[in-house]
Amino acid sequence: MMLMDLHIHSRYSFDAAPDDGVEQHTRAAIQKGLSQIGFTDHVDFFPNPSQDILADVDAVRREVLECRERYGDQIELFSSVEIGQLHLDPQRTYDYLSAHEFDYVIGSIHNSKDGVDIYELPFGQLDHDAFLQEYFDEMQAQIEFGHFDILAHIDFPLRVMKLPDNNPSFAGYLDRIEPILQSLIRKDIALESNAKGLVTWQKQVGPEDCVLKLYRELGGELITVGSDSHAAKTVGAGIPEALERLKAFGFQTVTTFRDRKPIQIAL
């Protein structure tokens, strides 16, 4: 089974290991038997552009090109990006994408509508239902806007919503999830199976079973796997489990990209 990890953050992401550049990740990936890895450092757009998080994606690409020369016979390397809230200001997104070259683009929602990092929200004081309704609205708006290739960690808020007396889930929101998945399918945007959940309270690869089952039932086929690693030592973490889970749910292929075009690889 071919192992790939299409969601990796290098030292150019603000929240990643500061000494782990493209080469450190590449060496670690080769040691773990991965065939493809993609560097997707953080770019996040905020309502106030002065707060934007802009990784030096040109530096990442230079390092990727150097490592392709050095390790290209052992592993395939992608120079990509994870953009948060790319629907927030269409012109800003158009300008950014036209100024850089990516093998694929991951889209995500990291912040609430008013620009607060979801990880920093006081969930003990929030109306969880109201928050999730707003989150789904933003995700739907981002998908309709498009201009990205993979939807990252659809269940991102669940990582931090758990309190001592609750067990957050999207199971009660499938009426909101279904149109999101339908839009992904209609627009040929891949759904990500994100392995980060293995190291959170969830202890499983995302998205939840109910979401993955629904995507499959709706005819979804484009699906990627990513560790969401932020350090070389965790590159590829959870990828074998993610691929085996896709097979168990009836998927016959997993998605990768070249020149922003999806390619299906047999599981």
C-alpha positions in Angstrom: 0.0 0.0 0.0 1.4 3.4 -1.1 1.9 5.7 1.9 1.5 9.5 1.4 1.0 12.4 3.7 -0.4 15.5 2.1 -0.7 17.7 5.2 2.6 18.7 6.8 3.7 21.9 8.4 7.4 22.8 8.3 9.3 25.4 10.3 7.7 28.1 8.1 4.4 27.6 10.0 4.1 29.7 13.1 3.0 26.8 15.2 5.5 24.2 14.0 8.9 22.9 15.2 11.2 25.8 14.6 14.2 23.7 13.4 12.4 21.2 11.2 12.7 22.4 7.6 11.8 20.5 4.4 15.0 18.4 4.5 14.4 17.2 8.1 10.8 16.2 7.2 11.9 14.5 3.9 14.5 12.4 5.6 12.1 11.3 8.3 9.5 10.5 5.7 11.9 8.3 3.7 12.9 6.5 6.9 9.2 5.7 7.5 8.6 4.4 4.0 6.4 7.2 2.6 6.3 7.7 -1.2 4.8 11.2 -1.2 4.6 14.1 1.2 3.2 17.6 0.8 4.3 20.8 2.6 1.2 22.9 3.5 2.4 25.7 5.7 -0.1 28.1 7.2 -1.6 31.1 5.4 -4.6 32.5 7.3 -6.7 35.4 6.2 -8.4 37.6 8.9 -11.1 40.3 8.7 -8.3 42.8 9.4 -5.6 42.0 6.8 -2.9 43.3 9.1 -3.4 40.2 11.2 -3.0 37.8 8.3 -0.6 34.8 8.9 1.6 34.4 5.8 4.1 31.6 5.7 7.1 32.2 3.5 5.8 29.8 0.8 8.4 30.9 -1.7 11.1 29.8 0.7 9.3 26.5 1.2 9.2 25.9 -2.5 12.9 26.6 -2.8 13.6 24.0 -0.2 11.3 21.6 -1.9 13.0 22.0 -5.2 16.4 21.5 -3.5 15.2 18.3 -1.9 13.7 17.1 -5.1 17.2 17.2 -6.6 18.7 15.5 -3.6 16.0 12.9 -2.8 13.8 12.7 -5.8 14.7 9.1 -6.6 13.4 8.1 -3.1 10.3 10.2 -2.5 7.9 12.7 -4.3 7.7 16.1 -2.7 4.9 18.6 -3.1 5.0 22.4 -2.5 1.6 23.3 -1.4 -0.3 25.5 1.2 -3.1 25.5 3.7 -5.2 28.6 3.5 -7.6 29.4 6.2 -10.7 31.5 5.5 -9.8 32.0 1.8 -13.4 33.0 1.0 -13.1 36.0 3.4 -11.8 38.4 0.8 -12.0 37.0 -2.7 -9.6 39.6 -4.3 -7.0 38.9 -1.6 -7.2 35.2 -2.4 -7.1 35.7 -6.2 -4.0 37.9 -5.8 -2.3 35.5 -3.5 -2.9 32.4 -5.6 -1.8 34.2 -8.8 1.4 35.2 -7.1 2.5 31.7 -6.1 2.8 28.3 -7.6 1.3 25.3 -5.7 0.9 21.6 -6.4 -2.4 21.8 -4.6 -4.2 24.1 -2.2 -5.8 23.0 1.1 -8.7 25.1 2.4 -9.6 25.2 6.1 -11.6 27.1 8.7 -9.4 27.9 11.7 -11.1 31.0 13.0 -14.6 32.1 14.1 -16.4 34.6 11.9 -15.0 37.5 13.9 -11.4 36.3 13.5 -10.8 34.5 16.8 -8.8 31.3 16.6 -11.2 28.4 17.3 -8.6 26.9 19.7 -8.9 30.1 21.8 -12.7 30.3 22.1 -14.1 29.8 25.7 -16.2 26.8 24.9 -17.2 26.5 28.6 -19.2 29.7 28.1 -20.4 29.3 24.5 -23.6 28.1 23.1 -22.2 25.1 21.2 -25.1 24.7 18.8 -24.9 28.4 17.8 -21.2 28.1 17.3 -21.4 25.0 15.1 -24.2 26.5 13.0 -22.0 29.5 12.3 -19.0 27.2 11.6 -21.0 25.2 9.1 -22.2 28.4 7.4 -18.6 29.5 7.0 -17.5 26.1 5.7 -20.3 26.1 3.2 -19.4 29.6 2.0 -15.8 28.7 1.6 -16.7 25.6 -0.5 -19.0 27.6 -2.7 -16.2 30.1 -3.2 -13.8 27.3 -4.2 -10.3 28.0 -5.5 -8.9 25.2 -3.4 -8.5 21.4 -3.9 -8.8 19.8 -0.4 -11.1 20.6 2.5 -9.0 20.1 5.6 -10.1 18.6 8.9 -13.9 19.1 8.6 -14.2 18.3 12.3 -11.6 20.8 13.4 -13.7 22.3 16.3 -14.3 18.9 17.9 -10.6 18.8 18.9 -11.2 21.5 21.4 -14.9 21.5 22.2 -14.8 18.6 24.7 -15.6 19.5 28.3 -15.8 17.2 31.4 -19.5 16.8 30.8 -19.8 16.5 27.1 -18.7 14.4 24.1 -18.9 16.7 21.0 -20.0 15.1 17.8 -21.3 16.0 14.3 -23.8 13.1 14.6 -26.6 15.4 15.4 -25.8 17.8 12.5 -25.8 15.5 9.5 -28.5 17.8 8.0 -25.8 20.5 7.8 -23.0 18.1 6.9 -24.8 16.6 3.9 -25.0 19.8 1.8 -21.4 20.5 2.6 -20.4 17.0 1.3 -22.6 17.4 -1.7 -20.9 20.7 -2.5 -17.5 19.1 -2.3 -18.5 16.4 -4.7 -20.1 18.8 -7.1 -17.1 21.0 -7.2 -14.5 18.1 -7.3 -12.9 19.2 -4.0 -11.4 16.4 -2.0 -12.4 15.6 1.6 -9.4 15.1 3.9 -9.1 12.1 6.2 -7.0 13.8 9.0 -5.1 11.6 11.3 -4.5 14.2 14.0 -7.5 12.9 15.9 -5.5 9.9 16.9 -3.5 12.0 19.4 -6.5 14.0 20.7 -9.3 12.9 23.0 -11.1 11.4 20.0 -8.4 8.7 19.6 -9.4 8.0 16.0 -8.7 9.3 12.5 -11.2 11.9 11.3 -13.7 12.6 10.1 -16.2 10.7 12.4 -17.6 7.5 11.1 -21.0 9.1 10.5 -19.5 11.7 8.3 -17.2 9.3 6.3 -20.1 6.9 5.8 -22.4 9.7 4.5 -19.7 10.9 2.1 -19.3 7.4 0.7 -23.1 7.0 0.4 -23.4 10.3 -1.5 -20.9 9.0 -4.0 -17.8 10.9 -2.7 -14.6 9.5 -4.1 -12.0 12.2 -3.8 -10.3 11.8 -0.4 -6.8 12.5 0.8 -4.9 11.5 3.9 -2.8 13.8 6.0 -1.1 13.6 9.4 -1.3 17.4 10.1 2.2 17.0 11.4 4.0 20.0 12.8 7.3 18.3 13.4 9.6 16.0 11.5 9.3 13.2 14.1 5.5 13.0 13.5 5.5 13.1 9.7 3.3 10.2 8.5 1.8 9.6 11.9 -1.5 7.8 11.5 -1.3 7.4 7.8 -1.4 3.6 7.7 -4.5 3.7 10.0 -6.2 6.3 7.8 -5.7 4.2 4.7 -6.9 1.0 6.3 -10.0 2.9 7.5 -10.8 4.1 4.0 -10.6 0.6 2.8 -12.9 -0.6 5.6 -15.5 2.0 4.5 -15.4 0.8 0.9 -13.1 3.3 -0.7 -11.1 1.8 -3.5 -8.8 4.7 -4.2 -7.1 7.6 -2.4 -6.4 11.0 -3.9 -3.2 12.8 -4.6 -2.5 15.8 -6.8 -0.1 17.0 -9.4 -0.4 20.5 -10.8 -3.6 21.0 -8.9 -5.2 18.0 -10.7 -6.5 15.0 -8.7 -5.0 11.6 -9.3 -6.6 8.5 -7.9 -4.3 5.8 -6.5 -5.6 2.3 -5.8 -5.7 1.3 -2.1 
